[in-house]
Amino acid sequence: MADYSTIEKDFECACSDVIKDLASQYKQEYHSGGPGRLEAFLNLIKNAFEKAEAKFIDSNSLVNDPEALRRIRQIAKKHAKKCLEDYGRLKLA
């Protein structure tokens, strides 16, 4: 079995960058926008992780490695879900 730890670690770093960018965008553009802006931001979260995933898969030539794809998608899903939960709570507050 191949060792995917480096790929996973690299993608975790890429996801951390996405989270930082999202936090910055939220503060600058969405924070005081009300429920409608928050809904738009929640959609932005989904798109940001989908783009990061696609870019990482492409730049690392992983399209033909089903196990790597599964792991990358799992990491992206984990981070996107956490962001959606964290920012979604703001909607309820």
C-alpha positions in Angstrom: 0.0 0.0 0.0 1.3 3.4 -0.9 2.1 6.0 1.7 -0.3 8.9 1.3 0.9 10.8 4.4 2.8 13.5 2.5 -0.1 14.1 0.1 -2.5 14.3 3.0 -0.3 16.7 4.9 0.2 18.9 1.9 -3.6 19.0 1.3 -4.2 19.8 5.0 -1.9 22.8 4.5 -3.9 23.8 1.4 -7.1 23.6 3.4 -5.7 25.7 6.1 -4.9 28.4 3.5 -8.5 28.1 2.3 -9.8 28.6 5.8 -7.6 31.7 6.3 -8.8 33.2 3.1 -12.4 32.5 4.0 -12.0 34.1 7.4 -10.5 37.2 5.8 -13.3 37.3 3.2 -15.9 36.9 5.9 -14.5 39.8 7.9 -14.2 42.1 4.9 -17.3 41.3 2.9 -19.9 39.3 4.8 -19.7 40.0 8.6 -22.2 42.8 8.7 -24.3 41.8 5.7 -27.2 40.0 7.5 -28.7 36.6 6.8 -28.7 37.0 3.1 -24.9 37.6 3.0 -24.3 34.8 5.4 -26.1 32.4 3.1 -23.9 33.6 0.2 -20.9 33.0 2.3 -21.9 29.5 3.2 -22.1 28.8 -0.6 -18.7 30.4 -1.0 -17.3 27.9 1.6 -18.5 24.9 -0.5 -17.1 26.4 -3.7 -13.8 27.3 -2.1 -13.1 23.7 -1.0 -14.3 22.2 -4.3 -11.9 24.5 -6.1 -9.0 23.7 -3.7 -9.7 20.0 -4.1 -9.7 20.2 -7.9 -6.6 22.3 -8.1 -4.7 20.0 -5.7 -5.7 16.9 -7.6 -4.7 18.5 -10.9 -1.4 19.9 -9.8 -0.4 16.6 -8.1 -1.6 14.5 -11.0 -3.8 12.4 -8.8 -6.7 11.9 -11.2 -5.7 8.2 -11.8 -5.2 7.3 -8.1 -8.5 6.4 -6.6 -7.2 6.0 -3.1 -5.5 9.5 -3.2 -8.7 11.0 -4.6 -10.7 9.3 -1.8 -8.4 10.7 0.9 -8.3 14.2 -0.6 -12.1 14.4 -0.9 -12.4 13.1 2.7 -10.1 15.9 4.0 -11.9 18.6 1.9 -15.3 17.4 3.1 -14.1 17.4 6.8 -12.9 21.0 6.6 -15.8 22.2 4.6 -18.2 20.6 7.1 -16.5 22.2 10.0 -16.5 25.7 8.4 -20.2 25.3 7.5 -21.0 24.3 11.0 -18.9 27.1 12.5 -20.3 29.9 10.3 -23.8 28.4 10.2 -24.0 28.9 14.0 -23.6 32.6 13.4 -26.9 32.4 11.4 -28.7 31.1 14.5 -27.2 33.7 16.8 
